[in-house]
């Protein structure tokens, strides 16, 4: 056993190239997966930020709050008024929380699939 051999029982980090896959494919797939998961995280973060700003009764005349609200409305267009409650805060939490969870699940699921490919 030489000094550069791995310790018995441990896996090495170097993986031999897959003959069925082009050389640059794995790096491109990982970059694409990172981009997909980042976009999903940003979308869910904006929706979560709008819920937080709404629950904390932020000044809706503020430019930043207005921007976050418009982005949340744009991202959650498909789930508007799925839940109609008398309590305004609960309605916003559910109508923005559902798309946030869906974006995270779908985005990270697609990213995991791209990493395995």
C-alpha positions as CSV (number, residue, x, y, z in Angstrom):
1,X,0.0,0.0,0.0
2,X,1.5,3.4,-1.0
3,X,0.9,6.8,0.6
4,X,-1.5,7.9,-2.1
5,X,-3.9,4.9,-1.8
6,X,-7.2,5.6,-0.1
7,X,-7.9,4.3,3.4
8,X,-9.6,0.9,3.2
9,X,-13.3,1.1,3.5
10,X,-13.6,4.7,2.3
11,X,-14.8,5.8,-1.1
12,X,-12.5,7.9,-3.2
13,X,-13.6,11.3,-4.5
14,X,-12.4,10.7,-8.0
15,X,-14.9,9.0,-10.2
16,X,-13.9,7.4,-13.5
17,X,-15.4,9.0,-16.5
18,X,-18.7,7.5,-17.8
19,X,-18.1,6.3,-21.4
20,X,-21.8,6.8,-22.2
21,X,-21.8,10.5,-21.2
22,X,-20.0,13.4,-22.9
23,X,-17.2,14.9,-20.9
24,X,-18.8,18.3,-20.2
25,X,-22.3,17.0,-19.6
26,X,-22.1,16.5,-15.8
27,X,-20.8,20.0,-15.2
28,X,-23.6,21.6,-17.4
29,X,-26.2,19.5,-15.6
30,X,-25.0,20.6,-12.2
31,X,-24.9,24.3,-13.2
32,X,-28.5,23.9,-14.6
33,X,-29.6,22.2,-11.4
34,X,-28.1,25.0,-9.3
35,X,-29.8,27.7,-11.5
36,X,-33.2,25.9,-11.1
37,X,-32.9,25.5,-7.4
38,X,-31.8,29.1,-7.0
39,X,-34.8,30.4,-9.0
40,X,-37.1,28.3,-6.9
41,X,-35.6,29.6,-3.7
42,X,-35.9,33.2,-4.8
43,X,-39.5,32.7,-5.8
44,X,-40.3,31.1,-2.5
45,X,-38.3,33.8,-0.6
46,X,-40.3,36.6,-2.3
47,X,-43.6,35.0,-1.4
48,X,-42.5,34.4,2.2
49,X,-41.2,38.0,2.4
50,X,-44.6,39.3,1.3
51,X,-46.4,37.1,3.9
52,X,-44.1,38.5,6.5
53,X,-44.5,42.1,5.4
54,X,-48.3,41.7,5.3
55,X,-48.5,40.1,8.7
56,X,-46.3,42.9,10.2
57,X,-48.6,45.5,8.6
58,X,-45.8,47.1,6.5
59,X,-46.5,50.4,4.8
60,X,-47.9,49.4,1.5
61,X,-47.1,52.8,0.0
62,X,-43.4,52.0,0.4
63,X,-41.6,51.3,-2.9
64,X,-39.9,48.1,-1.6
65,X,-43.1,46.7,-0.1
66,X,-45.0,47.5,-3.3
67,X,-42.4,45.7,-5.3
68,X,-42.5,42.6,-3.1
69,X,-46.3,42.6,-3.3
70,X,-46.3,42.9,-7.1
71,X,-43.8,40.1,-7.4
72,X,-45.8,37.9,-5.0
73,X,-49.0,38.6,-6.9
74,X,-47.2,37.7,-10.2
75,X,-45.7,34.5,-8.7
76,X,-48.9,33.4,-7.0
77,X,-51.3,34.3,-9.8
78,X,-52.5,30.7,-10.2
79,X,-53.3,30.3,-6.5
80,X,-55.2,33.6,-5.9
81,X,-58.3,33.0,-3.8
82,X,-58.0,29.3,-3.5
83,X,-58.6,29.8,0.2
84,X,-61.2,32.4,1.1
85,X,-61.2,33.1,4.8
86,X,-62.6,35.9,6.9
87,X,-59.2,36.5,8.4
88,X,-57.1,38.5,5.9
89,X,-53.8,37.3,7.4
90,X,-54.6,33.6,7.2
91,X,-55.9,34.1,3.6
92,X,-52.5,35.7,2.6
93,X,-50.5,33.0,4.4
94,X,-52.4,30.2,2.7
95,X,-52.7,31.8,-0.8
96,X,-49.0,32.7,-0.9
97,X,-47.7,29.8,1.2
98,X,-49.1,27.1,-1.2
99,X,-47.2,28.4,-4.2
100,X,-44.0,28.9,-2.1
101,X,-44.1,25.3,-1.1
102,X,-44.9,24.1,-4.6
103,X,-42.0,26.2,-6.1
104,X,-39.6,24.7,-3.5
105,X,-40.8,21.1,-4.0
106,X,-40.9,21.3,-7.8
107,X,-37.7,23.3,-8.2
108,X,-35.6,21.2,-5.9
109,X,-37.1,18.0,-7.3
110,X,-36.1,19.0,-10.8
111,X,-32.7,20.0,-9.6
112,X,-32.2,16.7,-7.9
113,X,-33.2,14.9,-11.1
114,X,-30.7,17.0,-13.1
115,X,-27.9,16.2,-10.6
116,X,-28.6,12.4,-11.0
117,X,-28.7,12.6,-14.8
